[in-house]
Amino acid sequence: MARQQFAQRPPGPGRTVLTGARIARPSGVVERGRITVEGGRIGDVHSREVDLDEAAAGRVVDLTGHLIVPGFVDMHVHGGGGGSFSSADPEECMTVAETHRRHGTTSMVASTVTGELTDLARQAAVLAELVQQGELAGIHFEGPFISAHRCGAHQPELLRDPDPADVRKLLDAAHGSASMMTVAPELPGGLESVRLLADAGVIAALGHTDSDYDATRRAIEAGATVATHLFNAMPPLGHRAPGPVAALLEDERITVELINDGTHLHPAVLQLAVREAGAGRVAFITDAMGAAGMNDGMYPLGPMQVEVKDGVARISSGPTAGSIAGSTLTLDRAFRRAVTLDGLTVDQAVQALSATPARLLGIDDRTGSLQTGKDADLVVLDAAYEVVGVMRRGEWVVRPKGV
């Protein structure tokens, strides 16, 4: 995928040394290490604590008893904090971004919801500006090129076949900021659109599809590389009709999105996917809508109304009433579930929430792992894996107590 181009960033804050914590490095978790942050970037990462000479050279933050992991990267999120990326309102879009940042997501792709092409183009123009400003990592078009048989929370009457000319219109409206588009490959124009996306350096994701095993295989050969929230909004795995799930899990070229909120997937199914694909081919996403970080109630999702009850979002009326409508998940909860309930190691969870999505989005040269020279994007977790600190490009979004 082509790497996104961003505006030149201003210099970050002065030198800070984080010491005493466990640190999730690409080579594994080290005990009582230290990270130096300078100018908004990681200066160095060591498997030892700070010494007195280093303490004199910068502000020292003692994080003994905590775990530091890379900032989370969410490649599929629609809203949060009461706001939506489909609003075409820059302030509301920033509300979404800031909500998820407080939960550790330092990089995110703004996902749209099925709508008229003119509305989607207008939304893309607003989101593209935020991408260019470095606030977002890209744009994901989820619909309208998806199956009416597996539309989930998308309005059926607004769906359309993936005509490559229409696909091109949306890419042009994004002004080079499109990162991903979800397509149902069995629809007329599906394979041509997958090829167009791949040739344009945009992730072709397969989802909201009624495709069978063979059609899914053809789409992978055409250039698809991601499964949009695997298992959800697609035919189930069958012993005589394996469908898209088997094709997507078995192919090393495919990275599978998983919504680890305890609602979209049974824990046994999630664990099966991780075992089959391997942690390096799994990207945990939120698929969050406006209620993420908020209380139960009524919220918009594109042109639809969603009722959130007990933290589960469902379409409130119309032909798709009762359908699960995204989630209220934040990635800190996904991380916590992964390591406390799902049996993943910290290293595996870091891969799924940071390293793998950063690689897919082409931003792993600056984020997704705690390495010298990369942006100082990191999350500080306590012993219960609760967020106590979030740093983005060297600035505290959530400041640990006493800092």
LINFENZI-V846275 format. One record per residue. PHI is phi in whole degrees, 0 to 359 (* if undefined). OMEGA is omega as a letter, one per 20 degrees, with the letter a starting at -180 (* if undefined). NEAR is the number of other ideal C-beta (glycine too) atoms within 12 Angstrom. Layout:
phi = (PHI	PHI)
omega = (OMEGA	OMEGA)
near = (NEAR	NEAR)
This chain:
phi = (*	293	284	290	258	239	296	300	273	290	303	277	286	287	282	228	241	262	224	90	271	287	232	274	265	303	274	130	281	252	268	48	261	211	234	260	243	211	64	84	235	281	281	199	230	233	268	209	282	290	258	296	297	291	300	289	268	185	290	253	244	276	243	305	88	245	241	251	236	297	304	287	237	254	266	204	212	259	189	165	64	86	247	222	290	273	285	60	245	304	294	294	298	290	299	300	300	292	299	288	298	295	256	100	275	268	222	209	259	278	260	266	238	314	201	297	302	295	291	296	295	294	298	297	297	292	295	299	296	291	295	297	280	85	279	235	263	155	235	241	269	258	93	264	269	229	280	294	283	226	282	59	268	268	291	301	290	262	285	208	292	283	295	306	294	288	301	298	301	290	299	295	294	277	51	83	258	289	257	203	220	269	225	269	289	283	286	305	87	297	294	298	291	299	296	300	298	299	294	275	77	251	296	268	253	259	186	45	233	253	295	263	301	293	295	294	300	297	293	294	297	283	128	292	227	225	257	291	24	312	82	275	62	201	301	288	290	239	283	250	235	296	63	290	301	297	297	284	287	278	265	296	279	257	257	256	282	227	261	263	245	81	251	288	222	294	307	294	290	299	296	299	296	294	295	287	277	87	301	287	247	243	235	285	234	263	52	287	250	300	280	301	79	234	271	301	154	259	219	278	223	61	275	253	252	237	257	254	227	55	82	254	262	222	300	272	202	90	295	253	306	93	291	298	242	68	219	249	286	238	290	296	292	298	297	299	299	302	267	254	240	262	81	280	282	301	300	294	295	298	303	287	257	225	296	294	297	297	296	300	278	74	243	287	284	229	204	100	204	267	222	306	92	277	303	280	255	206	234	256	243	274	295	264	63	268	289	240	199	223	242	234	51	85	253	287	274	238	267	302	301	85	265)
omega = (r	a	r	r	a	r	r	a	r	r	r	a	a	a	r	r	r	a	r	a	r	a	r	r	r	a	a	a	r	a	r	r	r	r	r	r	a	r	r	a	r	r	r	r	a	r	r	a	r	r	a	r	r	r	a	a	r	r	a	r	a	a	r	r	a	r	r	r	r	r	a	r	a	a	a	a	a	a	r	r	a	a	a	r	r	a	a	r	a	a	r	r	r	r	r	a	a	r	a	r	r	r	r	a	a	r	a	r	a	a	r	r	a	r	r	a	r	r	r	r	r	r	a	a	r	a	r	r	r	r	a	r	r	a	r	a	r	a	r	r	r	a	j	a	a	a	r	r	a	a	r	a	r	a	a	a	r	a	r	r	a	r	a	r	r	r	r	r	a	r	r	a	a	r	r	a	r	r	a	r	r	a	r	a	a	a	r	a	a	a	r	r	r	r	r	a	a	r	a	a	r	a	r	a	r	a	a	a	r	a	r	a	a	r	r	r	r	r	r	r	r	r	r	a	a	r	r	a	a	a	a	r	r	r	r	r	r	a	r	r	a	r	a	a	a	a	a	a	a	a	a	a	a	r	a	r	r	r	a	r	a	r	a	a	r	a	r	r	r	a	r	a	a	r	a	a	a	a	a	r	a	r	r	r	r	a	a	r	a	a	r	a	a	r	r	r	r	a	r	r	a	a	a	r	a	r	r	r	a	r	r	a	r	r	a	a	r	a	r	a	a	r	r	a	a	a	r	a	r	a	r	r	r	r	a	r	a	a	a	a	a	r	r	r	r	r	r	r	r	r	a	a	a	a	a	r	r	r	a	a	a	r	a	r	a	r	r	r	a	a	a	r	r	r	r	r	a	a	r	a	r	a	r	a	r	a	r	r	r	r	r	a	r	r	r	r	r	a	r	r	r	a	*)
near = (31	20	21	36	19	27	13	9	20	13	13	23	20	18	27	37	36	45	33	28	39	33	41	41	33	25	15	19	26	25	21	24	31	36	49	32	38	27	22	30	33	38	29	27	33	26	20	18	26	30	14	11	10	24	21	12	17	25	22	27	33	23	35	24	19	35	40	46	48	50	51	51	50	56	51	55	57	52	47	43	34	28	34	44	52	41	34	28	22	24	18	27	40	27	27	45	40	28	39	53	39	30	40	46	52	49	47	53	52	50	52	50	44	39	32	24	29	17	26	41	28	21	42	39	27	34	47	35	26	38	36	24	23	29	36	43	49	49	47	49	53	52	49	41	49	42	37	27	20	33	37	45	44	44	31	24	17	28	34	33	24	41	21	27	18	31	39	26	26	47	35	22	29	39	22	25	39	46	48	48	53	56	54	47	47	36	36	18	25	39	33	28	43	40	25	32	42	29	19	26	25	41	44	47	51	55	51	45	45	27	40	26	28	18	32	40	26	24	42	34	21	27	31	43	39	47	51	48	50	47	34	41	40	42	31	18	25	14	9	10	19	23	31	46	38	33	34	44	33	24	27	15	26	40	43	52	50	52	47	47	37	26	30	37	35	19	22	15	26	36	23	23	40	33	19	27	33	20	32	22	33	45	50	53	52	49	49	51	53	42	39	48	36	26	16	16	20	23	39	31	47	38	28	38	26	42	29	34	20	14	26	25	43	32	33	22	17	22	18	32	17	18	29	32	45	47	47	45	45	44	53	43	36	50	44	34	31	38	30	22	22	32	19	32	20	31	29	32	42	46	38	48	54	50	38	40	51	44	30	43	43	29	38	28	18	33	42	39	39	47	29	20	20	34	39	45	45	51	51	43	41	22	17	15	30	23	36	32	38	38	40	39	32	34	28	30	30	29	18	29	14	13	20)
